[in-house]
Protein backbone atom coordinates (compact mmCIF):
# COMPACT_ATOMS: atom_id res chain seq x y z
CA UNK A 1 0.00 0.00 0.00
CA UNK A 2 1.44 3.41 -0.93
CA UNK A 3 2.22 6.12 1.59
CA UNK A 4 -1.00 7.83 2.61
CA UNK A 5 0.50 11.20 1.65
CA UNK A 6 0.76 10.03 -1.97
CA UNK A 7 -2.79 8.63 -2.16
CA UNK A 8 -5.96 10.36 -3.32
CA UNK A 9 -8.82 11.13 -0.97
CA UNK A 10 -11.43 9.01 -2.83
CA UNK A 11 -9.03 6.06 -2.90
CA UNK A 12 -8.32 6.31 0.82
CA UNK A 13 -11.99 6.48 1.74
CA UNK A 14 -12.78 3.59 -0.60
CA UNK A 15 -10.02 1.48 0.92
CA UNK A 16 -11.22 2.19 4.46
CA UNK A 17 -14.76 1.29 3.43
CA UNK A 18 -13.47 -2.03 2.12
CA UNK A 19 -12.07 -2.83 5.53
CA UNK A 20 -8.49 -1.59 5.62
CA UNK A 21 -8.57 0.36 8.87
CA UNK A 22 -5.00 -0.01 10.07
CA UNK A 23 -2.36 2.74 9.98
CA UNK A 24 1.31 2.82 10.89
CA UNK A 25 2.81 6.10 12.09
CA UNK A 26 6.63 6.03 11.80
CA UNK A 27 8.35 8.16 14.44
CA UNK A 28 12.03 9.06 14.55
CA UNK A 29 14.20 11.99 15.59
CA UNK A 30 16.68 14.55 14.30
CA UNK A 31 19.90 14.20 16.27
CA UNK A 32 23.59 13.45 16.06
CA UNK A 33 24.60 9.93 15.08
CA UNK A 34 28.35 10.24 15.34
CA UNK A 35 30.53 11.36 12.46
CA UNK A 36 29.37 8.73 9.98
CA UNK A 37 25.55 8.67 10.05
CA UNK A 38 23.08 11.46 9.18
CA UNK A 39 20.95 13.33 11.69
CA UNK A 40 17.84 11.78 10.17
CA UNK A 41 18.95 8.19 10.83
CA UNK A 42 16.08 7.34 13.18
CA UNK A 43 13.49 8.87 10.85
CA UNK A 44 14.91 7.02 7.83
CA UNK A 45 14.81 3.72 9.70
CA UNK A 46 11.28 4.29 11.00
CA UNK A 47 9.95 5.15 7.57
CA UNK A 48 11.59 2.22 5.79
CA UNK A 49 10.53 -0.31 8.40
CA UNK A 50 6.97 1.05 8.37
CA UNK A 51 6.77 0.60 4.59
CA UNK A 52 8.04 -2.96 4.81
CA UNK A 53 5.69 -3.91 7.62
CA UNK A 54 2.71 -2.33 5.86
CA UNK A 55 3.01 -4.80 2.99
CA UNK A 56 2.76 -7.68 5.47
CA UNK A 57 -0.21 -6.43 7.49
CA UNK A 58 -2.09 -4.30 4.93
CA UNK A 59 -1.82 -0.86 6.50
CA UNK A 60 -1.68 2.79 5.54
CA UNK A 61 1.70 4.43 6.20
CA UNK A 62 1.59 7.97 7.55
CA UNK A 63 4.30 10.58 6.89
CA UNK A 64 7.13 10.15 9.36
CA UNK A 65 7.31 12.32 12.47
CA UNK A 66 10.96 13.34 12.16
CA UNK A 67 11.32 15.23 15.44
CA UNK A 68 11.42 13.59 18.83
CA UNK A 69 12.61 14.19 22.37
CA UNK A 70 16.40 14.24 22.00
CA UNK A 71 17.59 16.59 24.73
CA UNK A 72 19.89 13.86 26.04
CA UNK A 73 22.25 14.68 23.16
CA UNK A 74 22.90 18.32 24.12
CA UNK A 75 25.25 20.03 23.37
CA UNK A 76 25.81 17.70 20.40
CA UNK A 77 23.49 18.75 17.58
CA UNK A 78 19.84 17.82 17.91
CA UNK A 79 16.50 19.33 16.98
CA UNK A 80 14.34 18.33 19.90
CA UNK A 81 10.78 19.13 20.91
CA UNK A 82 9.44 19.37 24.43
CA UNK A 83 7.78 16.32 25.90
CA UNK A 84 4.41 18.03 26.02
CA UNK A 85 4.73 19.16 22.39
CA UNK A 86 5.61 15.68 21.19
CA UNK A 87 2.85 14.13 23.27
CA UNK A 88 0.24 16.59 21.97
CA UNK A 89 1.27 16.07 18.34
CA UNK A 90 1.11 12.28 18.47
CA UNK A 91 -2.17 12.38 20.44
CA UNK A 92 -3.80 14.67 17.89
CA UNK A 93 -2.67 12.45 15.01
CA UNK A 94 -4.20 9.41 16.71
CA UNK A 95 -7.47 11.21 17.39
CA UNK A 96 -7.67 12.47 13.82
CA UNK A 97 -7.01 9.02 12.38
CA UNK A 98 -9.75 7.58 14.59
CA UNK A 99 -12.17 10.26 13.38
CA UNK A 100 -11.41 9.19 9.83
CA UNK A 101 -12.32 5.58 10.46
CA UNK A 102 -8.92 4.10 11.33
CA UNK A 103 -9.38 1.80 14.33
CA UNK A 104 -5.93 0.20 14.54
CA UNK A 105 -3.02 2.63 14.96
CA UNK A 106 0.58 1.48 15.34
CA UNK A 107 3.09 4.06 16.56
CA UNK A 108 6.32 2.66 15.11
CA UNK A 109 9.18 4.17 17.07
CA UNK A 110 12.87 4.34 16.12
CA UNK A 111 14.23 6.61 18.87
CA UNK A 112 14.79 5.49 22.43
CA UNK A 113 13.98 8.89 23.92
CA UNK A 114 10.43 8.69 22.54
CA UNK A 115 9.60 5.32 24.02
CA UNK A 116 8.20 6.17 27.45
CA UNK A 117 6.31 9.20 26.11
CA UNK A 118 4.56 7.11 23.47
CA UNK A 119 3.38 4.71 26.16
CA UNK A 120 1.92 7.69 28.00
CA UNK A 121 0.22 8.96 24.83
CA UNK A 122 -1.49 5.62 24.31
CA UNK A 123 -2.89 5.78 27.82
CA UNK A 124 -4.04 9.40 27.43
CA UNK A 125 -6.02 8.87 24.22
CA UNK A 126 -7.49 5.48 25.11
CA UNK A 127 -10.76 6.92 26.45
CA UNK A 128 -11.02 9.63 23.76
CA UNK A 129 -11.43 7.32 20.77
CA UNK A 130 -14.38 5.12 19.77
CA UNK A 131 -14.83 1.85 21.65
CA UNK A 132 -12.74 -0.92 20.12
CA UNK A 133 -10.06 1.39 18.72
CA UNK A 134 -6.61 -0.05 19.29
CA UNK A 135 -3.61 2.28 19.64
CA UNK A 136 -0.20 1.05 20.73
CA UNK A 137 3.49 1.77 20.25
CA UNK A 138 6.24 -0.57 19.07
CA UNK A 139 9.94 0.24 19.15
CA UNK A 140 11.53 -1.74 16.34
CA UNK A 141 14.62 -2.84 18.29
CA UNK A 142 12.49 -4.85 20.74
CA UNK A 143 12.13 -7.69 18.21
CA UNK A 144 15.86 -8.01 17.47
CA UNK A 145 18.06 -10.73 18.91
CA UNK A 146 20.97 -8.29 19.28
CA UNK A 147 20.88 -5.00 21.16
CA UNK A 148 20.91 -1.74 19.24
CA UNK A 149 23.31 0.93 20.45
CA UNK A 150 23.60 4.39 18.98
CA UNK A 151 25.32 4.61 15.58
CA UNK A 152 26.85 1.22 16.38
CA UNK A 153 27.40 -1.72 13.99
CA UNK A 154 23.73 -2.72 14.01
CA UNK A 155 22.25 0.72 13.39
CA UNK A 156 24.96 1.47 10.82
CA UNK A 157 24.26 -1.84 9.06
CA UNK A 158 20.58 -0.93 8.78
CA UNK A 159 21.51 2.40 7.22
CA UNK A 160 23.95 0.70 4.82
CA UNK A 161 21.05 -1.47 3.65
CA UNK A 162 18.66 1.46 3.19
CA UNK A 163 20.70 4.57 2.33
CA UNK A 164 24.35 3.62 1.79
CA UNK A 165 24.90 6.96 0.06
CA UNK A 166 24.42 8.72 3.41
CA UNK A 167 26.85 6.55 5.38
CA UNK A 168 30.45 7.78 5.68
CA UNK A 169 32.27 4.69 6.89
CA UNK A 170 35.66 6.37 6.54
CA UNK A 171 34.62 8.61 9.45
CA UNK A 172 33.27 5.77 11.59
CA UNK A 173 34.71 5.36 15.05
CA UNK A 174 33.49 3.79 18.24
CA UNK A 175 32.54 5.54 21.43
CA UNK A 176 33.92 4.34 24.74
CA UNK A 177 31.79 4.51 27.85
CA UNK A 178 33.34 7.09 30.20
CA UNK A 179 32.27 5.65 33.51
CA UNK A 180 34.05 3.70 36.18
CA UNK A 181 33.02 0.47 37.86
CA UNK A 182 29.41 0.15 38.95
CA UNK A 183 28.10 -1.94 41.83
CA UNK A 184 24.63 -2.32 40.38
CA UNK A 185 23.32 -3.44 36.98
CA UNK A 186 25.31 -1.49 34.37
CA UNK A 187 22.66 -1.83 31.66
CA UNK A 188 19.93 -0.55 33.97
CA UNK A 189 22.02 2.41 35.16
CA UNK A 190 22.96 3.48 31.64
CA UNK A 191 19.41 3.10 30.33
CA UNK A 192 18.18 5.51 33.02
CA UNK A 193 21.03 8.00 32.74
CA UNK A 194 20.64 8.41 28.98
CA UNK A 195 17.08 9.67 29.38
CA UNK A 196 18.33 12.79 31.18
CA UNK A 197 19.07 16.09 29.36
CA UNK A 198 22.69 16.47 28.21
CA UNK A 199 23.57 13.02 29.50
CA UNK A 200 24.69 11.28 26.33
CA UNK A 201 27.93 13.14 25.55
CA UNK A 202 28.94 12.84 29.22
CA UNK A 203 29.15 9.06 29.05
CA UNK A 204 30.44 8.49 25.51
CA UNK A 205 33.56 9.87 23.91
CA UNK A 206 32.04 10.61 20.50
CA UNK A 207 28.25 10.49 20.79
CA UNK A 208 28.42 6.89 19.55
CA UNK A 209 27.30 3.96 21.71
CA UNK A 210 29.21 0.91 20.51
CA UNK A 211 31.46 0.38 17.51
CA UNK A 212 30.27 0.77 13.91
CA UNK A 213 33.36 -0.74 12.33
CA UNK A 214 31.92 -4.22 11.64
CA UNK A 215 28.79 -2.88 9.95
CA UNK A 216 27.74 -4.19 6.56
CA UNK A 217 24.86 -3.77 4.16
CA UNK A 218 24.40 -7.54 4.00
CA UNK A 219 23.92 -7.71 7.74
CA UNK A 220 21.53 -4.76 7.53
CA UNK A 221 19.34 -6.48 4.94
CA UNK A 222 19.11 -9.58 7.11
CA UNK A 223 18.15 -7.44 10.09
CA UNK A 224 15.52 -5.55 8.10
CA UNK A 225 13.89 -8.80 7.01
CA UNK A 226 13.88 -10.05 10.59
CA UNK A 227 12.51 -6.81 11.98
CA UNK A 228 9.74 -6.61 9.38
CA UNK A 229 8.56 -10.20 9.84
CA UNK A 230 8.67 -10.09 13.60
CA UNK A 231 6.91 -6.74 13.85
CA UNK A 232 4.19 -7.97 11.48
CA UNK A 233 3.71 -11.08 13.63
CA UNK A 234 3.63 -8.94 16.77
CA UNK A 235 1.00 -6.64 15.27
CA UNK A 236 -1.18 -9.61 14.31
CA UNK A 237 -0.83 -11.14 17.78
CA UNK A 238 -1.61 -7.88 19.58
CA UNK A 239 -4.72 -7.37 17.47
CA UNK A 240 -5.78 -10.98 17.99
CA UNK A 241 -5.53 -10.65 21.76
CA UNK A 242 -7.23 -7.25 21.69
CA UNK A 243 -10.12 -8.67 19.67
CA UNK A 244 -10.49 -11.56 22.09
CA UNK A 245 -10.59 -9.20 25.06
CA UNK A 246 -13.31 -7.06 23.48
CA UNK A 247 -15.40 -10.09 22.57
CA UNK A 248 -14.97 -11.65 25.97
CA UNK A 249 -15.25 -10.48 29.52
CA UNK A 250 -12.08 -8.41 29.62
CA UNK A 251 -13.63 -5.11 28.59
CA UNK A 252 -17.16 -3.86 28.00
N, C-alpha and C positions, 0 to 999 in steps of 0.2 A: 504494500500500500504506500502511495507517495506521501511525502511530507504534507501535513494539513495546510501549510502555508502556500503550497503550490497547487492545491486543489480548488475547484470551483464550488461556490455555495450550493447550487442545485445537486451536484454530485455528492457533496458531504451529507446533505440532508437525506438524499436517496439512500446512501449507504447506511446511515443510522437507522432509517426506517426498515431496512432489510435485516437489521439485527446486529450490525457492528457498532457496539457501544463501549468500546474499550479505547483508552488513549494513554500514550506514554509521554511523560514530560521529562525530557533530559535536562539535567541540572549540573552545571560545572562551576568554574570559577575563573578569575583572571588574576594570576599571581606568578611569582617567580618559580621556575622549575630548573634551577641551576643555570649553568652556562651553555647547555646543549639542547634544552627543550624550550618550546615557545610558551609564552604566558597563557595561551589558550589551551594548553594540554588537556586539562580536565574537561573543558567544554567539548573539545574535539572527540575525546574518548566517549563522553556521555552521548553525543549525537550519533556517532557511528554504532555504538552498541545498541542504542534505541532503534535504529533503522534495522539492524540485524534481527533483533528480538521481535520487532513488529511483523516480520515476514513469517515468524513461527507461531504467533498467537493472534494474528489478524487484528492489528490495532492501528489507530491513527498515531502519527508522530508529531508532536507539537514542536515549534521552534525552541531551540535550546535557551535556557536561562544561563547566560554566560558570566553572571556576577554572583558571587557567594559571600560568605563570611570568612574573610582571609586575614583578619587582623593579627593572627599569630605570626605572620611573615614580616611584619614591620621590623626594621626600616627597609628591608629588601622590598623590591617593587611589588605592589599589589593594588588592585582596584577593588576595594571591599565595600560592602553595604552593611548598615547596622542590622542587628538581629531582628529588630522590630520591622524594619523595611523589608527584609528578605521574607520574614514570616507573613507579612501582609500581602506581598506580591504573590507568593505561592498559594496562599489561602484564596485570594481573589480569583486566581486562575482555576482552582479547583471548583469554586462556586459557580463560575461562569460556564465551565464545561458541563457541570451537572444541570444547569439551566438549559443547556442545549441538547440534553438527552443522553449525555455520556454518563454511564453508571458504574464504570470500572476505570479508575484513574491510578496509574502507576507513576510515582515520582522516582525516576531513575537517577540516582545520585552518583557523582564521580569525584566529590571533594569531601574529605573527612570532616572539615569544619562545618559542613552543612548538616551532618548526620543527625545530631541530637535535635536540632531545630526542626527538621522535617518531621521527626516523630511527634514533636509538640504540635505542629501544624495539623497533622492528621487528627489528633485528639481535639483540637479547637474546632475544626469544621465538621466533625462527625455528626453533630446534632443540628447542623444548618443545611444539610442536603437531604433530598428525598429518601424515605425509608428504603433500605436495600442497596443504597449506593455504597460502593466499596472504594476507599481511598487508602493507599498505603505507600510507604517508601521502601526502596531497595537500593542499597549501595553495592555496586557491581563486584567489588573485591570480596564480598562475603561468600561468594560461591567458588572462589579459587582455592586450590590446594596450597599454593604458596602465598606468603604474605606480600602485600604491596607496600613499598616504602614511599619515598617521594623523589621522583626523577631517578629511581634506581634501575636495575636491569630489567625488572618486570614492566614497569611503566614505560621505560624507554623502548622495550621490545614491542609493546602495543603501538606506540607511536611510529616505530619503524615499519610496522605492518599497515598502518593507515595513511600516514603522511611522512614518508621518508625524506621528502624534500625539505621538511622543517626541522629535521634532526641534525645537529652538528656534532657528530661523534668525535671529531678531532678536538673538541673543547671539553669532552666528557671527563669528569673526575669525581671520585667518591667524596663523601662527607663523613668525617669521623665524629663520633658522639663525644662531646666535650664535658663528660661528667665522670666523677670518680666512682668508687665502689658504692653499691647500694645494699642495704640490709633487707629490703623488701623486694617485691616482684618488680623487676626492671621494666618489663613490658607495660605493666599497669601504671607505674610512675610516669613513664614517658608518654603514654597515651593521655594522661590527665594534664601533664605540663604543656603539651603542644596544643591544647585548646585555649591557652591563655594568651592575651595580646602580647606581641613582641617576643614570644617565647622561642620560636623556631630558630632564628639565627643565633640564639644564646647557647643552644645545645648541639648545633652542627657547624662544621667549619666552612661550609660553602652553600648552605641552603639545600643541600642534597642529603636525603636519608637513605644510605646504602650506596652501593657501587653500580654504576651503569655500564661498566666496561665489558661485561659478558652479554650484553643485549644483542638480539638479532631479530630480523624481520620474520624469519622462519618460526622462532619461538613465539613471537607476537601473534602470528596467524593461528597457531595452535591454541594459544590462550584465548583469542577472540572466539574461536569456535566453541571452546569449552564454556566460556562465559555466556555466550548466546544461548546455547542448549540448556545450560543449568538454570539461567534466569527464566527462560520460557517454561521449563518444568516447574520452577518455583511459583511462577504466576498462575499456572494451571492448578497447582495444588492449593494455593491460597484461596483462589476463587471457588474451588471445589469445597473446601472446608467452610468458607463463608456461606456458600449456598446451603450447605447442610445445616448450619447454625440457624439460618433464617427460616428454613423449612421445619426445623425441629423446635425444641423447647428452649434453645439457648437465648433467643431474642425475639420479642414480639413487635 
